[in-house]
Amino acid sequence: MVERLTHQDVNDICALYRRVWEGFRTDLPDQLIKAWEPTPLEFTSWMEGVTYFAARRDGKMIGAIGCRIENGSCRLVHLAVDPETRRQGVATALVGATTEWARHNTTSMIWVDALAKFTAAAAVFRQLGFAESGVLHKHYWGEDVRLLEKIL
Ligand SMILES: CC(C)(COP(=O)(O)OP(=O)(O)OC[C@H]1O[C@@H](n2cnc3c(N)ncnc32)[C@H](O)[C@@H]1OP(=O)(O)O)[C@@H](O)C(=O)NCCC(=O)NCCS
């Protein structure tokens, strides 16, 4: 079940991000992990200007994504799925919800930046019809970032 995130979900989403990034501690710069593991207070400020959706199963939060609509386009941020529930269509459902939201808000395109080493993320977006439009080199603490976009 995918629903809009509310302020009551803040602790759950922070716990989800901790579970997700725990597995990347040895592969990613410390600054990046720190930036992607917000405290509840930090996450509350992330919610300003960003609409988040969360996927739950049996009450447990298993995935989340944010979308920021600006200048007539929609940027996806902070997509993450619980390591225990991957390859079950959770990210597909979350991106689907944000795409609907983007269309509802009459945006003309939707885009995302993902670390180049996140091959699973690129596979999800390609599968959903996104095209790779470029690479930003050493963009996040020395990590290359892939840009993917879809015209709506
Ligand atoms: C990337 C991520 C969000 C994918 O979530 P998910 O719920 O497992 O993705 P889905 O089940 O919706 O996958 C849809 C399709 O994408 C492709 N895909 C997903 N994960 C893949 C993988 N590890 N390898 C190859 N293809 C993959 C497949 O085609 C898959 O369909 P299939 O399972 O029927 O073959 C998840 O792996 C994750 O949280 N990774 C760490 C954080 C991250 O990379 N976030 C993205 C930042 S932009």
The ligand as an SDF file (V2000), in Angstrom:
LIG
                    3D

 48 50  0  0  0  0  0  0  0  0999 V2000
   16.9080    0.5570   -6.1620 C   0  0  0  0  0  0  0  0  0  0  0  0
   15.8120    0.0320   -5.2270 C   0  0  0  0  0  0  0  0  0  0  0  0
   15.0130    1.2340   -4.7430 C   0  0  0  0  0  0  0  0  0  0  0  0
   14.9100   -0.9250   -6.0290 C   0  0  0  0  0  0  0  0  0  0  0  0
   13.7870   -1.2880   -5.2510 O   0  0  0  0  0  0  0  0  0  0  0  0
   12.9130   -2.6200   -5.5430 P   0  0  0  0  0  0  0  0  0  0  0  0
   11.6420   -2.4820   -4.8000 O   0  0  0  0  0  0  0  0  0  0  0  0
   13.7330   -3.8060   -5.2590 O   0  0  0  0  0  0  0  0  0  0  0  0
   12.6500   -2.5090   -7.1250 O   0  0  0  0  0  0  0  0  0  0  0  0
   11.4920   -3.2560   -7.9550 P   0  0  0  0  0  0  0  0  0  0  0  0
   11.1530   -4.5480   -7.2910 O   0  0  0  0  0  0  0  0  0  0  0  0
   10.3690   -2.3040   -8.1810 O   0  0  0  0  0  0  0  0  0  0  0  0
   12.2520   -3.5380   -9.3220 O   0  0  0  0  0  0  0  0  0  0  0  0
   11.6390   -3.3190  -10.5990 C   0  0  0  0  0  0  0  0  0  0  0  0
   12.5420   -3.8280  -11.7030 C   0  0  0  0  0  0  0  0  0  0  0  0
   13.7860   -3.0940  -11.7100 O   0  0  0  0  0  0  0  0  0  0  0  0
   14.8680   -3.9890  -12.0280 C   0  0  0  0  0  0  0  0  0  0  0  0
   15.7300   -4.2190  -10.8520 N   0  0  0  0  0  0  0  0  0  0  0  0
   15.4760   -3.9040   -9.5600 C   0  0  0  0  0  0  0  0  0  0  0  0
   16.5210   -4.2490   -8.7660 N   0  0  0  0  0  0  0  0  0  0  0  0
   17.4420   -4.7970   -9.5860 C   0  0  0  0  0  0  0  0  0  0  0  0
   18.7230   -5.3510   -9.3610 C   0  0  0  0  0  0  0  0  0  0  0  0
   19.2870   -5.4170   -8.1260 N   0  0  0  0  0  0  0  0  0  0  0  0
   19.4280   -5.8190  -10.4310 N   0  0  0  0  0  0  0  0  0  0  0  0
   18.8980   -5.7750  -11.6830 C   0  0  0  0  0  0  0  0  0  0  0  0
   17.6600   -5.2620  -11.9620 N   0  0  0  0  0  0  0  0  0  0  0  0
   16.9480   -4.7700  -10.9220 C   0  0  0  0  0  0  0  0  0  0  0  0
   14.2010   -5.3110  -12.4240 C   0  0  0  0  0  0  0  0  0  0  0  0
   13.8940   -5.2290  -13.7980 O   0  0  0  0  0  0  0  0  0  0  0  0
   12.9460   -5.2790  -11.5550 C   0  0  0  0  0  0  0  0  0  0  0  0
   11.9190   -6.1160  -12.0620 O   0  0  0  0  0  0  0  0  0  0  0  0
   11.9730   -7.7130  -11.7460 P   0  0  0  0  0  0  0  0  0  0  0  0
   12.2440   -7.8630  -10.2740 O   0  0  0  0  0  0  0  0  0  0  0  0
   10.6000   -8.1640  -12.1600 O   0  0  0  0  0  0  0  0  0  0  0  0
   13.0810   -8.2680  -12.5900 O   0  0  0  0  0  0  0  0  0  0  0  0
   16.4190   -0.7520   -4.0120 C   0  0  0  0  0  0  0  0  0  0  0  0
   17.3060   -1.7250   -4.5130 O   0  0  0  0  0  0  0  0  0  0  0  0
   17.1590    0.1320   -3.0260 C   0  0  0  0  0  0  0  0  0  0  0  0
   16.5640    0.6740   -2.0990 O   0  0  0  0  0  0  0  0  0  0  0  0
   18.4850    0.2830   -3.2290 N   0  0  0  0  0  0  0  0  0  0  0  0
   19.3130    1.0870   -2.3530 C   0  0  0  0  0  0  0  0  0  0  0  0
   18.9880    2.5500   -2.4160 C   0  0  0  0  0  0  0  0  0  0  0  0
   18.9390    3.1150   -3.8200 C   0  0  0  0  0  0  0  0  0  0  0  0
   19.6420    2.7310   -4.7290 O   0  0  0  0  0  0  0  0  0  0  0  0
   18.0390    4.1170   -3.9730 N   0  0  0  0  0  0  0  0  0  0  0  0
   17.8100    4.7510   -5.2480 C   0  0  0  0  0  0  0  0  0  0  0  0
   18.3550    6.1270   -5.2190 C   0  0  0  0  0  0  0  0  0  0  0  0
   17.9120    6.9820   -6.7280 S   0  0  0  0  0  0  0  0  0  0  0  0
  1  2  1  0
  2  3  1  0
  2  4  1  0
  2 36  1  0
  4  5  1  0
  5  6  1  0
  6  7  2  0
  6  8  1  0
  6  9  1  0
  9 10  1  0
 10 11  2  0
 10 12  1  0
 10 13  1  0
 13 14  1  0
 14 15  1  0
 15 16  1  0
 15 30  1  0
 16 17  1  0
 17 18  1  0
 17 28  1  0
 18 19  1  0
 18 27  1  0
 19 20  2  0
 20 21  1  0
 21 22  1  0
 21 27  2  0
 22 23  1  0
 22 24  2  0
 24 25  1  0
 25 26  2  0
 26 27  1  0
 28 29  1  0
 28 30  1  0
 30 31  1  0
 31 32  1  0
 32 33  2  0
 32 34  1  0
 32 35  1  0
 36 37  1  0
 36 38  1  0
 38 39  2  0
 38 40  1  0
 40 41  1  0
 41 42  1  0
 42 43  1  0
 43 44  2  0
 43 45  1  0
 45 46  1  0
 46 47  1  0
 47 48  1  0
M  END
$$$$
